[in-house]
């Protein structure tokens, strides 16, 4: 019977991590997504409109169970109990039935209609396994739809089944003695406020388990009666009530699957074969370093080397072109300077790195989607254990190589508070996508023959993480119990081009948008302060030393003298890094007339300082949200900046001693305002191709933001709602947003 | 015997779970329950954690936590 819903359907999507939930969510909601935070916490909340029907889909955090022990589980159950969605889609990894169905049986008990999306049927087929869907449906007593989210198969059927108004499912019965206890408990609690808001079945099970969240609200007299019922069962089974329920569930499921699930003859799976090498006792670590080295070598050295020249030519041409145009229109000299020497110069300096970042994001995306990240956590756990963390802390850091903000947010999965704090503090040490342009700039100008410099930043970052961890662990606030480590190692997967492309596109788009907004504005502001003296007299390039910016800079600069870069342009650049780390490059470009000089020693010191100092405002904001206190955030920022200062000092002092005769190099940037200087594009076809690509990119980025949704239900999602917002983040260079994988 | 002592490649059955609280619950949620069949797959390159196979998938746990799982 087709139900008529005049109001929008509210649908929740629940399932294990690694079950393809994100892929399904993206496939069902396409571009109509809203990303934010669950209220009051920092776990990401994703909501979207399902294409073609009048329904909202809420993506619940990936969970293995509905226990009260972790934040993710609490969010999921609270949402279902309080918001009462109309339907729950329980996504099940068909290649992993037992453990996935364990969650499904719990969801069914919540009393809300359930549709089971049996995902990864393509894997099942490939393995040669068989699953009897009809019998499974009958056994679970709810609709089961086989799908393959990644190949977009079965999705129309899924949507159809959703609109067919599934009825309330009947939960699977436990063993007789347990059922008796549950009956008894329900009779006791029935009618007691505020417990009538819960589904009776779910409530009795939770009380039987002594679920902390729910049990604590039970009045003592009632609790006594319930305890009696529980204890009777515990004696009978010689086990605690929680274990009794869990064991029984798994036994139910095993019985259920007996006739339904036929496994092909067990042979070593492909994943196992790959892992023979990837987590091999001898090869694993070297292989990891080779892979990471390769990733960054290909992006910075090779892709960077090739594309930077072309991009610079384009910027140069843009800048000169704008200048000529403006002068032809009779624009005042300051306007020409603002556009050409301020904005185009500043923004352009950062855009030059887009091609390199695309390559980097591509490789990182493949690593994440393939399942290799879990292996990395597995390998690194021993090291992280030494300072009380777990291999899981490595994942935020690896994500942080894209952007620190989602990296910091990924630390939410770490249960222990002190470990989470330490992870949040140390994650920014790993170079993020925004710091890459800074390193690439120095590499380009000074270290082009020393290919070890770029990757060395990553090694230094990792080393600082390890050393800091060891030191901090001995201090009181962090010396606590070790973080637990129980982690699934999902099968290796061949990343889909479409998924990877979307990932890379999202991150690159964020980067470009950030350039077009934050960096654009900041460049203009910097231009203003560098072009005018304190008496607001317009200064040309030669007068830059008398500008307001120079004045401010000279106040601060002495602090940086021991580090080898005690002149005001460098001080200003460092501080501007607080808005966005890429700003350092922009500021150098814009302040070029003041003369930017570095020796290899002072350059490396500056790089180290940029690497380790406190991250950008967006990341500091994320830090504050994760830490939950200003005191801790301050501590983190001071520690990071202090360490940065100390290390840069070390490099500069030691380096100056060792390389006393280092050569000074001046930085000359493309697009620097050269009065009346016409530049013609060399007849290099690659430049034209790159220019066309850039224009296409920009157009696409703008279009995808503004196009109204063409959903069948007639939804028009306002542009602001559709842009992924990360609780305050201005849009970072590398934020995958809705595509950030959770572990 | 505990799960920690099981040599690579061997398959065992879980008899009891010691310990308490969230970690024990997590083990059970992941399928390591009384009567479950677990096989020891490998040890991480640095000696810890271990990778076991349970209910059709691969799980990694630390040796010191594995010591809480009594098997036969």
Interface residues (C-beta under 8 A of the other chain):
Chain A: X64 X65 X67 X69 X70 X95 X96 X97 X98 X99 X102 X239 X242 X243 X246 X247 X250 X251 X271 X272 X275 X279 X280 X281 X282 X284 X285 X378 X379 X381 X382 X383 X385 X391 X415 X484 X485 X486 X487 X488 X489 X490
Chain B: X17 X22 X23 X25 X26 X27 X28 X29 X30 X31 X33 X34 X35 X36 X41 X42 X43 X44 X45 X46 X47 X48 X49 X51 X55 X56 X57 X58 X59 X60 X61 X62 X65
